[in-house]
Every structure is written in C-alpha cells, then in structure tokens.
Amino acid sequence: MDKSSRKALKEQYQNRKIVGGVYCIKCKDRDEVWFRATEDMQGAKNRFHFFVSTDSCPEPSMMDAWKETGAAGFSFEVIEELERNETQSDREFSDDVNTLLELWLEKNQKPDP
C-alpha cells in the first residue's frame, strides 16, 4: 500500500462517525436478556458474531444458557444508538452511553412477585 492510500485510509478512519449505545443479547429458548452499553456499536456487533461463529460464550453470566442452547439460540439486538458529538470528550461520551444503559435497565426491570 502506498503512502497516499495509507494516509487517506487513516484520515477516513479518524473522520468516521462514532456510534455507541445500548444493545441486548437475547437467549430465545430461555427468555433471558442481557443489556449492555458500548462506545462502539459496530465493534460490539462484530465481537458477538465472532463469538457465535466460534461457539464461544461472550461472558460468564451467559454461560449456563449458552451451554444449554448453543450459539444459535442467541441474538444481538441494537436497542438505542447514540452518535458521538464532535465536541464530546471520550469521558463525556462514555458517561452518556452508560446513562442511557441505566435508563434502559430501569425501564426493563422486572417487578418483584
């Protein structure tokens, strides 16, 4: 790759839109849902698809369901996306994404019987 192509790719990467937000991983057979926040939604999707393709459980809290249903029993769903503002610092964007997660967790909290 020549120097101008490399420079163009670097510039394109630095100027890309950064999209984070809240997503969930669902286990269809067990009716379980795990809500998560990310500052890089595309990266989170890619990681999930990698775990599915290698039949590796994404995290310990899902292990029992993963063993029972296998990778095919899980799905990745974007709940809400948040585009990073050009003036936001990394910390501010992270705080916004985590606040969004807290709101979704409160909204989806199951009432005690």
N, CA, C and O of each residue as an XYZ file, in Angstrom:
452
protein
N       0.851     -1.168      0.000
C       0.000      0.000      0.000
C       0.905      1.242      0.000
O       1.834      1.353      0.801
N       0.612      2.163     -0.912
C       1.464      3.348     -0.978
C       1.088      4.357      0.110
O       0.048      4.244      0.758
N       1.942      5.316      0.283
C       1.821      6.281      1.380
C       0.539      7.112      1.283
O      -0.081      7.394      2.309
N       0.132      7.504      0.090
C      -1.077      8.325     -0.064
C      -2.337      7.521      0.262
O      -3.281      8.058      0.841
N      -2.356      6.248     -0.102
C      -3.506      5.392      0.231
C      -3.608      5.190      1.731
O      -4.695      5.240      2.306
N      -2.468      4.963      2.354
C      -2.440      4.779      3.802
C      -2.919      6.044      4.514
O      -3.678      5.973      5.481
N      -2.472      7.191      4.031
C      -2.867      8.476      4.617
C      -4.375      8.696      4.448
O      -5.039      9.167      5.371
N      -4.910      8.361      3.284
C      -6.344      8.516      3.027
C      -7.166      7.604      3.930
O      -8.197      8.018      4.461
N      -6.712      6.368      4.106
C      -7.419      5.445      4.991
C      -7.386      5.927      6.435
O      -8.386      5.830      7.147
N      -6.252      6.439      6.863
C      -6.120      6.955      8.232
C      -7.055      8.137      8.451
O      -7.718      8.232      9.484
N      -7.104      9.030      7.478
C      -7.986     10.191      7.573
C      -9.457      9.771      7.598
O     -10.254     10.315      8.362
N      -9.802      8.808      6.762
C     -11.170      8.294      6.724
C     -11.556      7.690      8.075
O     -12.665      7.909      8.562
N     -10.645      6.934      8.676
C     -10.894      6.326      9.978
C     -11.087      7.400     11.047
O     -12.004      7.306     11.862
N     -10.233      8.412     11.045
C     -10.316      9.461     12.060
C     -11.565     10.311     11.907
O     -12.029     10.895     12.887
N     -12.120     10.398     10.714
C     -13.291     11.233     10.471
C     -14.605     10.446     10.462
O     -15.658     11.005     10.155
N     -14.550      9.178     10.791
C     -15.768      8.363     10.779
C     -16.703      8.798     11.906
O     -16.275      9.395     12.894
N     -17.966      8.492     11.738
C     -18.939      8.762     12.797
C     -18.791      7.687     13.861
O     -18.747      6.496     13.555
N     -18.716      8.112     15.092
C     -18.603      7.159     16.191
C     -19.999      6.984     16.778
O     -20.631      7.943     17.220
N     -20.456      5.755     16.771
C     -21.800      5.446     17.249
C     -21.703      4.413     18.359
O     -21.157      3.326     18.171
N     -22.233      4.764     19.499
C     -22.320      3.848     20.628
C     -23.777      3.620     20.943
O     -24.651      3.881     20.117
N     -24.038      3.127     22.151
C     -25.419      2.954     22.552
C     -25.637      1.736     23.420
O     -24.729      1.219     24.072
N     -26.873      1.306     23.399
C     -27.297      0.170     24.217
C     -27.747     -0.948     23.285
O     -28.458     -0.718     22.307
N     -27.318     -2.155     23.610
C     -27.750     -3.330     22.868
C     -28.108     -4.413     23.868
O     -27.806     -4.303     25.056
N     -28.748     -5.450     23.379
C     -29.012     -6.588     24.250
C     -28.672     -7.866     23.513
O     -28.716     -7.939     22.285
N     -28.336     -8.858     24.296
C     -28.135    -10.204     23.789
C     -29.255    -11.039     24.385
O     -29.421    -11.104     25.603
N     -30.019    -11.676     23.508
C     -31.178    -12.454     23.943
C     -30.936    -13.941     23.743
O     -30.363    -14.378     22.746
N     -31.396    -14.702     24.732
C     -31.430    -16.153     24.601
C     -32.892    -16.520     24.362
O     -33.714    -16.450     25.276
N     -33.206    -16.905     23.148
C     -34.590    -17.143     22.756
C     -35.252    -18.261     23.564
O     -36.397    -18.127     23.996
N     -34.535    -19.346     23.762
C     -35.124    -20.518     24.407
C     -35.378    -20.321     25.902
O     -36.307    -20.907     26.456
N     -34.567    -19.510     26.543
C     -34.696    -19.327     27.990
C     -35.314    -17.986     28.368
O     -35.451    -17.680     29.553
N     -35.685    -17.192     27.384
C     -36.314    -15.893     27.621
C     -35.463    -15.019     28.551
O     -35.981    -14.353     29.447
N     -34.157    -15.039     28.319
C     -33.243    -14.215     29.110
C     -32.664    -13.124     28.218
O     -32.454    -13.319     27.020
N     -32.410    -11.966     28.838
C     -31.880    -10.816     28.107
C     -30.782    -10.169     28.934
O     -30.925     -9.984     30.142
N     -29.678     -9.823     28.265
C     -28.579     -9.111     28.912
C     -28.402     -7.773     28.202
O     -28.094     -7.738     27.011
N     -28.593     -6.688     28.916
C     -28.408     -5.349     28.355
C     -26.967     -4.913     28.579
O     -26.395     -5.137     29.645
N     -26.394     -4.292     27.564
C     -25.023     -3.812     27.647
C     -24.906     -2.464     26.951
O     -25.705     -2.127     26.077
N     -23.887     -1.696     27.358
C     -23.579     -0.418     26.717
C     -22.255     -0.556     25.984
O     -21.389     -1.337     26.380
N     -22.112      0.202     24.922
C     -20.855      0.209     24.172
C     -20.617      1.588     23.574
O     -21.556      2.312     23.244
N     -19.364      1.929     23.444
C     -18.992      3.177     22.780
C     -18.691      2.922     21.308
O     -18.355      3.848     20.570
N     -18.810      1.681     20.888
C     -18.544      1.287     19.502
C     -19.519      0.170     19.126
O     -19.226     -1.013     19.300
N     -20.679      0.566     18.608
C     -21.728     -0.406     18.309
C     -21.286     -1.418     17.260
O     -21.568     -2.609     17.396
N     -20.598     -0.963     16.218
C     -20.165     -1.899     15.183
C     -19.174     -2.911     15.746
O     -19.218     -4.089     15.391
N     -18.286     -2.459     16.617
C     -17.335     -3.370     17.253
C     -18.046     -4.403     18.113
O     -17.659     -5.572     18.120
N     -19.081     -3.987     18.840
C     -19.844     -4.917     19.680
C     -20.549     -5.966     18.823
O     -20.583     -7.144     19.179
N     -21.110     -5.535     17.693
C     -21.758     -6.483     16.771
C     -20.733     -7.487     16.242
O     -20.980     -8.692     16.210
N     -19.588     -6.968     15.832
C     -18.545     -7.847     15.293
C     -18.077     -8.868     16.320
O     -17.890    -10.041     15.998
N     -17.888     -8.414     17.568
C     -17.458     -9.343     18.633
C     -18.511    -10.425     18.850
O     -18.171    -11.602     18.971
N     -19.793    -10.035     18.900
C     -20.854    -11.024     19.101
C     -20.850    -12.056     17.977
O     -20.932    -13.257     18.236
N     -20.755    -11.593     16.733
C     -20.764    -12.529     15.602
C     -19.537    -13.443     15.621
O     -19.612    -14.600     15.209
N     -18.428    -12.924     16.093
C     -17.233    -13.767     16.249
C     -17.490    -14.856     17.287
O     -17.168    -16.022     17.056
N     -18.070    -14.482     18.432
C     -18.372    -15.475     19.470
C     -19.322    -16.544     18.938
O     -19.138    -17.731     19.208
N     -20.330    -16.129     18.190
C     -21.283    -17.088     17.628
C     -20.575    -18.012     16.636
O     -20.782    -19.226     16.654
N     -19.744    -17.437     15.779
C     -19.080    -18.253     14.753
C     -18.094    -19.252     15.349
O     -17.831    -20.297     14.754
N     -17.549    -18.937     16.520
C     -16.601    -19.850     17.163
C     -17.245    -20.642     18.300
O     -16.574    -21.404     18.995
N     -18.540    -20.454     18.478
C     -19.300    -21.084     19.562
C     -18.618    -20.869     20.915
O     -18.480    -21.791     21.718
N     -18.201    -19.627     21.139
C     -17.586    -19.227     22.407
C     -18.539    -18.288     23.132
O     -19.086    -17.366     22.526
N     -18.736    -18.513     24.391
C     -19.647    -17.678     25.174
C     -19.035    -16.289     25.390
O     -17.875    -16.182     25.789
N     -19.807    -15.221     25.128
C     -19.281    -13.861     25.265
C     -18.914    -13.449     26.687
O     -17.983    -12.667     26.884
N     -19.630    -13.963     27.672
C     -19.299    -13.600     29.055
C     -19.831    -14.634     30.035
O     -20.772    -15.364     29.727
N     -19.223    -14.694     31.224
C     -19.578    -15.741     32.197
C     -21.051    -15.752     32.620
O     -21.591    -16.823     32.897
N     -21.705    -14.608     32.678
C     -23.101    -14.583     33.124
C     -24.040    -15.301     32.158
O     -25.171    -15.624     32.523
N     -23.590    -15.550     30.946
C     -24.413    -16.229     29.938
C     -24.068    -17.703     29.789
O     -24.705    -18.413     29.011
N     -23.078    -18.163     30.518
C     -22.506    -19.486     30.298
C     -23.536    -20.619     30.372
O     -23.553    -21.487     29.500
N     -24.390    -20.625     31.393
C     -25.366    -21.714     31.523
C     -26.319    -21.758     30.329
O     -26.585    -22.822     29.771
N     -26.824    -20.594     29.951
C     -27.742    -20.534     28.809
C     -27.019    -20.916     27.521
O     -27.590    -21.600     26.672
N     -25.781    -20.485     27.371
C     -25.008    -20.784     26.168
C     -24.783    -22.287     26.037
O     -24.920    -22.851     24.952
N     -24.435    -22.932     27.155
C     -24.218    -24.380     27.126
C     -25.502    -25.128     26.790
O     -25.484    -26.130     26.075
N     -26.616    -24.626     27.316
C     -27.905    -25.294     27.108
C     -28.425    -25.122     25.686
O     -28.908    -26.085     25.090
N     -28.338    -23.925     25.134
C     -28.954    -23.652     23.836
C     -27.980    -23.581     22.670
O     -28.374    -23.745     21.516
N     -26.712    -23.338     22.969
C     -25.736    -23.165     21.904
C     -25.811    -21.776     21.300
O     -26.729    -21.009     21.591
N     -24.862    -21.467     20.477
C     -24.749    -20.132     19.889
C     -25.972    -19.740     19.071
O     -26.345    -18.567     19.039
N     -26.595    -20.705     18.415
C     -27.750    -20.414     17.563
C     -28.949    -19.898     18.354
O     -29.857    -19.294     17.782
N     -28.955    -20.129     19.652
C     -30.067    -19.682     20.486
C     -29.966    -18.228     20.915
O     -30.832    -17.742     21.641
N     -28.924    -17.522     20.481
C     -28.691    -16.150     20.912
C     -28.805    -15.172     19.744
O     -28.502    -15.502     18.598
N     -29.247    -13.971     20.070
C     -29.317    -12.918     19.060
C     -28.817    -11.605     19.648
O     -28.861    -11.391     20.859
N     -28.349    -10.742     18.778
C     -27.832     -9.423     19.131
C     -28.820     -8.403     18.602
O     -29.147     -8.412     17.415
N     -29.299     -7.519     19.472
C     -30.251     -6.502     19.036
C     -29.817     -5.133     19.531
O     -29.538     -4.942     20.715
N     -29.765     -4.188     18.607
C     -29.475     -2.803     18.962
C     -30.751     -2.214     19.567
O     -31.821     -2.267     18.961
N     -30.621     -1.657     20.761
C     -31.771     -1.062     21.435
C     -31.858      0.431     21.115
O     -32.908      0.928     20.705
N     -30.754      1.131     21.304
C     -30.734      2.566     21.012
C     -29.302      2.980     20.705
O     -28.361      2.627     21.416
N     -29.170      3.739     19.626
C     -27.853      4.210     19.248
C     -27.689      5.681     19.607
O     -28.652      6.447     19.643
N     -26.447      6.048     19.869
C     -26.109      7.415     20.248
C     -24.848      7.798     19.484
O     -23.801      7.167     19.631
N     -24.964      8.846     18.664
C     -23.810      9.297     17.888
C     -22.989     10.276     18.723
O     -23.524     11.175     19.370
N     -21.705     10.077     18.689
C     -20.811     10.944     19.451
C     -20.760     12.326     18.812
O     -20.579     12.465     17.602
N     -20.923     13.338     19.648
C     -20.840     14.724     19.231
C     -19.377     15.086     19.023
O     -18.516     14.607     19.760
N     -19.084     15.910     18.049
C     -17.699     16.285     17.757
C     -17.010     16.964     18.940
O     -15.788     16.889     19.073
N     -17.782     17.622     19.793
C     -17.192     18.359     20.910
C     -17.079     17.527     22.186
O     -16.518     17.993     23.178
N     -17.601     16.314     22.171
C     -17.562     15.473     23.367
C     -16.187     14.845     23.565
O     -15.531     14.427     22.611
N     -15.771     14.789     24.824
C     -14.556     14.051     25.161
C     -14.916     12.567     25.250
O     -16.091     12.202     25.272
N     -13.890     11.721     25.300
C     -14.132     10.281     25.471
C     -14.951     10.030     26.721
O     -15.891      9.236     26.708
N     -14.591     10.712     27.806
C     -15.263     10.533     29.094
C     -16.734     10.955     29.028
O     -17.604     10.261     29.556
N     -17.008     12.075     28.390
C     -18.389     12.550     28.277
C     -19.241     11.572     27.468
O     -20.380     11.280     27.832
N     -18.680     11.073     26.372
C     -19.412     10.120     25.554
C     -19.669      8.832     26.324
O     -20.768      8.279     26.273
N     -18.665      8.362     27.030
C     -18.808      7.159     27.855
C     -19.889      7.355     28.916
O     -20.715      6.468     29.131
N     -19.887      8.504     29.573
C     -20.913      8.802     30.586
C     -22.311      8.809     29.975
O     -23.251      8.283     30.570
N     -22.451      9.402     28.791
C     -23.756      9.439     28.121
C     -24.247      8.039     27.776
O     -25.420      7.722     27.969
N     -23.350      7.207     27.267
C     -23.716      5.836     26.900
C     -24.120      5.048     28.152
O     -25.101      4.305     28.124
N     -23.376      5.205     29.239
C     -23.695      4.480     30.471
C     -24.995      4.976     31.103
O     -25.734      4.187     31.692
N     -25.280      6.270     30.987
C     -26.557      6.807     31.478
C     -27.708      6.218     30.677
O     -28.750      5.875     31.236
N     -27.520      6.103     29.376
C     -28.541      5.501     28.517
C     -28.799      4.051     28.934
O     -29.947      3.609     28.963
N     -27.743      3.318     29.253
C     -27.897      1.942     29.725
C     -28.696      1.908     31.019
O     -29.602      1.086     31.161
N     -28.379      2.784     31.963
C     -29.105      2.829     33.232
C     -30.596      3.069     33.002
O     -31.431      2.446     33.657
N     -30.933      3.964     32.080
C     -32.342      4.235     31.776
C     -33.030      2.989     31.222
O     -34.163      2.690     31.599
N     -32.358      2.262     30.334
C     -32.933      1.043     29.771
C     -33.061     -0.057     30.814
O     -34.028     -0.819     30.801
N     -32.096     -0.144     31.712
C     -32.185     -1.153     32.773
C     -33.358     -0.861     33.697
O     -34.085     -1.776     34.083
N     -33.549      0.398     34.054
C     -34.693      0.773     34.898
C     -36.005      0.475     34.185
O     -36.948     -0.041     34.785
N     -36.051      0.802     32.917
C     -37.268      0.605     32.103
C     -37.637     -0.869     31.983
O     -38.817     -1.213     31.915
N     -36.641     -1.730     31.959
C     -36.882     -3.159     31.747
C     -36.726     -4.013     32.983
O     -36.646     -5.239     32.898
N     -36.683     -3.368     34.121
C     -36.561     -4.104     35.376
C     -37.856     -4.868     35.637
O     -38.954     -4.318     35.553
N     -37.696     -6.137     35.951
C     -38.883     -6.957     36.232
C     -39.336     -6.701     37.659
O     -38.520     -6.707     38.582
N     -40.631     -6.476     37.847
C     -41.124     -6.249     39.211
C     -41.017     -7.512     40.060
O     -41.149     -8.628     39.558
N     -40.773     -7.315     41.365
C     -40.729     -8.448     42.279
C     -42.102     -9.046     42.428
O     -43.084     -8.305     42.464
N     -42.216    -10.370     42.519
C     -43.532    -11.032     42.633
C     -44.177    -10.780     43.979
O     -45.280    -11.264     44.235
